[in-house]
Amino acid sequence: MNDRAYALFEEQQKARGIDVEQVKARLKALRIETPSWGYGDSGTRFKVFKKVGVPRNPYEKFEDAAQVHKLTGLCPSVAIHIPWDKVEDYGKLRTHAESLGLKIGAVNPNLFQEDEYMLGSVTNADPAVRRKATGHLLECVDIAKETGSRDLSLWFADGTNYPGQGDIRKRKAWMLEALAEMYKAMAPDMRMLIEYKFFEPGFYHTDLADWGMALGYALKLGPQAEVLVDTGHHAQGTNIEHIVAYLIDEKRLGGFHFNSRKYADDDLIVGSANPYELFLIFYQILNAAGDSDADIRRTVDNIAYMIDQSHNIEPKIPAMIRSVLNVQTQYAKALLIDHAEVEAAQRRGDVLGAEDAVRKAFEFDVTPLLHAVREEEGLPLDPMKAYLDSSYGKDIMARGKGGASW
């Protein structure tokens, strides 16, 4: 670590009234879940790109995930996707994860790859298809119980391509019916995280198109249902941090799927296209962390931070390391916001002063801070370099080409 650079950084922050030790403590507490599917072969609508060395089964996905956690200290849990990660013995998978210093995180049902789901899963006009889809949701509840998972993360591809193709209000009722049955089956400590996406693959309407629809279902289902915000699932120009603040205030923000988008999808590495947006999301979260309402603080404390990226053309493990480090960097910057200064400017009606109080935190170089935190935790100062210098990337080449894919 460059002691001189850190001493200068610490001096700057103390002069601003920022408690650097508290910032470091919060950084050390940050946890970001990585997705099993981010380590396997994936692709676009046009092609799945097969790469040498990708995992051939869920066990090897956890081994790769363990490398990311070992080098960053940020990622002790791994989300699984069913049936992509289906195994005969989930207890064995859980034991394998724990042997690597990991745990199984959110369970994600897959309701978009069966032929029967072409016209919808839980909103299909055919009751037999709806029953099959609901059965899969219940199966995932059982898997979560067996793996000790708290969260069930739900995204539905259900929608229509043409006017008249489906009865929108009936589909809304069928969606609630399926979610209610799943909700009833959950254990008391479980959460249902309801995700949304404004279009694709349904190009006329999507049954769960925005945060308001997801919130509507959550409010009808009960306190164990919350909204999951995917940062790539919005129209161009959407103010995601506004949505985040609103859902926190409603005490229904359950988690994030972090990624980034430039146009129509969400497969870019988080923070790669608009890092300021990620910083501003954390600004809203950290602003709420100091709220006088204990329920608001509890909501903030229970937000699940998860990566949801496919890494179509990037090498898998380095791409995941880059993803989580980007999140950590913007979180560190947001921790440097002087909220008292922002509030004072707001009370004065000082528009530029308030904006400056937020923006200048974003402009700090937090590299010395992150190096200090990693050194104190016994982690490499540069996790990416440490991975590239290791033999792990070469060793897994022995797996060959064509591992576990979508």
N, C-alpha and C positions, 0 to 999 in steps of 0.2 A: 504494500500500500504506500502511496505517496503521502507521507505524514505532513509534509508542508501544505499540500493541496487541501488535505482534510482540515488542518488547523485554520486555514484561511476560510474554508466553507463554514466551519463551526463559529468562527468569529463573526462572519457576516450574519448568520442566523440568530446568534445571541443578541446582536445589535438590533435586530428586528423584533426581539421578544419571543422567538421560537425556541421551545424546549427541545433541543436536539436529541437528548436521551429518550424523551417520550416518542419522538419521531422514529428513532431506531427501534424502540420496543414494538411499535405498531408495524413496522416493516418486518420484523422478525415473526410477527403473528400472522402475516398474510399467507393465505393458502389458496392455491389455484389448482383445480382438478383438471387432469388431462383426459382426453377421450381415447378409448382403445382403438377406435376406427382411424384416428389420426396417425397411427403407426403402421397401418396396413395399406395395401394397394388401393388406389382410388382414381377417380378421373372426372371427366366432364360428362355432359349428355352424349358426347360423341365417342368417347373411348375411355376405358380403364387402362392406365399406364402401369405395366408390370415392371417392378424394379427388383434388382438383386438384393437379397439380404432382408427383405421385409418379413415380418412374423408369419409363421405358417398356422398358428393356432392362438387362442386367447392367452395361453401360458407364456408364449414368447412375446406377446404384446405387453404383458406386465413386466417382463424382463427388460424390454426397451424403456418402458415408463420408469422403471427403477433407476435407470441411468440419468434421466432428466431430473428426478428428485435428488439423487445423490449429488449432482453437480450444482443444482440451484437451491436446494433446501426448501422449495416452494410447493412441491406437488406430491403429497403423501397419499392421494386417492386417485383412482382411475374409474371413469364412467364406462359402463358396458352397454352394448346395444344387442338386443335380442331380436332375431336369431343369429346375427353375425357372430356373437360370442356364446352361442349355445353349447353347453357341455352336459355330459351325463351326470356329473357330480359337482354341484356348486359349492358344497362344503370343501371339496378338494381344491377348487379354484381359489376359494377364500383363504385356505391354509397356504397355498402357493404365494398369494399376494402378501400375506403377513410375513412369510419367510423372507420376502424381499424388502420389508419395511414399508409396505403399502397396505391400503385397504380398498375394498370395492366401494365405489361411490354411487352416483346416480344410475338407476336402471332405466334404459330408454327402450320402450317398445317400438317395433318396426311394423307400421301398417301401410306401407306404400310399395311393396315389392311383389306381393302375391298377384297372380292373374285376376283373382276375384275382386281385387280392389281397384280395378281400372276405373270404375264409376263411383268409387268411394268405399270407405271401410265402415266406420261406425255410422256414417250418414248414407249408406247405400240403400236404395229402394227395396232391395231384396232382404227380407228378415233373416234368411240363413247366413248371408254375408255379414250382416250386422252382428249376429250371434257369434260367428267365428271371430270377428274383430274384438268383441267384448271379451270373449274367452281368452284371447291373447293378452289383453290388459290385465285380466285376473291372474294369468300365468306369471306375468311380470311382478305382480304384487307378491306372489308366493316366492319368486326368485329373490326379491328384495328382502323378504323375511329370512330366507336361508343364508343370504350373504351379509346380513347385518346392515343393509343399506337404508338410509333415511329417506332419500328423495327418489321420486318417480317422475322423470322428465318426459313430457308428452308433446310431440309435434305431429300434426295430422296433415297429410297431403290432400285431404278431401276438398273437393270443389268442383266446379263445372266450367266447361269451355264455351258454352253457348246459352243464350237466353232460352228459357223453357226446358232446358235439359233436366233440371231437378226442381223440386218444390223447396224453396229456400227455408220457409218456416218449418216445414216438416223435418228437414235436415237439421235445423237448429234443435228441435225437440229430440230427435234421435241422438244427437251429440250429447245433450244433457242426460239422457237416459243411460247411455253407456258410461259417462263419467260418474254419475251417481252410483251405479253399481260397483264401479271400481273404488270409489271413495269409501263406500260402506265396508269393503273388504280390507282396507288398509289398517295397519296397527296404529295405536294412538300416537306413537312417536314419529310416524311417517308424514311426509308432505307430498302433495301432488303439485308439480310445477307445470303450469299450462303455458305453452309457447304459442306464438302466432307468426304469421307471415302474410304480407299483403297480396302477394300473387305467386304463382308457380307451385305446382304444375297446373293448377286451375287458372285459366287465363280470363275467364269471365267473372267468376266470383270464387272466393276461398271461404270455407265454412268458419275458419278462425283467422280472420284477416288482420285484426289489430288488437292493441292492448286493451281497448274498451270492451271488446267481445270476450277476451280472456278474463278480464276482471269481472265481467257480468256472470260468467260461469262460476268463477271462484266464490263470489258473494252468495250465489245460490247453493253451492255445495257445502260450504262451511269453513271454519278457520284453518283446516289443514290443507286447503287449496289456495295457491298463490300464483302470481304471474311470473313467467320467465321471459326476460328480455334478451332476444338475440340481436346483437348490434348490427347484423347484416340484413335484417328482415324488415327494413323500412324503405319507404319511398325516398327519392333524392331530396335532400334538404330537410328531412324530418329532424326536429329538435329532440333527440333521444334523451338528453339530460332533463328536459322538461317532463317527459314521461316518467323518468326515474324519480324525480322529486314528487310527482303526483302519486305514484304508487307507494312510495315510502310514507307519504302523509296518510294514505288509505290503509297503511300497515299490511300491504299485500305484495310487496316486492320480494319474491322468493329467491331469485338468482339471475345469473347472466350466462349466455353463451357468447363468449368473446370471439370475434373475428372482425373482418373489415370488408367493405364493398366499395367498388367504384361505379358499377352499373347495376347488374341485375341479380347477382348472386352473393354468397357470403363466404367464399372459400379463400379469401386473402388473409394473410397473417394480421392479427389484431394490431392496430396502431400503425400499419404500413401505409395507409392512404391518408388518414387524418388523425394523427396522434393527439391534437388539441381536443378533439371530441372525446377521446378516452379520458384525458385529463379532466375535462369539464364534468363528465359522468362521476368521477371520483370526488370532484368538488361538491356536488350535490349530496353524495353519500356521507362525506366527512362533515359537511355542514349539519346534516341531520344527526350525526353521532353525538353532537353536543346538545341535543334538544332536551328540554325539561321534561318531556313526556316519556315515561319509562317504556311504554309500548313502542314508540318510535325508535328508541335506542335498541330495544330488543329486536325489532325488525332489521335494523342495520347490522347488528351483531350476527344475525342468522342468514345473511345473504350468501348464497353459494356462488362462488366465482369459478366458472368452468370455461375451458377452451372448446370450441366446436369448429374445427378446421380439418380439411381433407388433405392438404399438402399434395396437390395433384402433380406438380412438376418438381417440387423441392425434395431434397433428401429428408426423410421423415424425422429422425431424432434431432438434427440441427434445427430444423424448422420449428419443432416443438420448443426447443430451448429458446430460440429467438422469440417465439410467441409469449412465453411466460416472462421473459426478461423485459419485453416491451410493456407488459402489464405492470410489472414491478416498478419500472422506471416512471411511468405516468402516475402511479400511486404515490411514489416517493415525492414527486413534484407537487402533487395535490396536498400532501401533508405539510407543505411549507406555506400554504395560504394562511395569512393572518386574518382570521374571521372577524376579529374585533375591528380591524382596520376597514374591512369591507362593510361591516354594519354601520360604522361611524359615517362612512361616505354615503351610504344609503340614507341615513337619517338627515344628512345635510342636503340631500338631493344632488350630490356631486357625482354625476354620471361617469365622467372620465376618471375620477378618483377611485370609484368602486371597480371599474373595469381594470384599471391599472393594478389595484391591489390583488386581483385574481391573476392577471396575465403575468406579472413579474415573477410569481412563483413558478410558472411554466418555463420561464426563461433561465432559471438557475440550472447550472450543470450539476447534476446529482451523482455523477460518477464517484467523487471522493466519498460521499455518504454511503453508496452501495458497496464500495470496496471495504469501508470500515465495518459495515454490517456483516459482510461475507467473512472477513478476517476473524471477527469475534465469534462467528458460528463455525469456524474451521472449514469453510468452503473455498474453492478456488476463486480468485479475484475476477477471472474471466472464464465463466463456465463454458462458453463456446470454444475457446482455445483449448481448454482442458479436455473437452470431448474430442476435438480434432487431433489432439496430441496423443490420445489414448489409443489402444489397439481394438477397442470394442467395435468400432465401425468396420474395421477390416475383418475381425473375427466372425461377424454375423454374415459375411459374404458366403460362408459355407452353407447357409440355408438355401442358396440358389435363388432362382427367379420364379415368381408366380406364387407368392404367399397368400395368406388369407385376404380376401378382397370383398367388396360389396357383392 
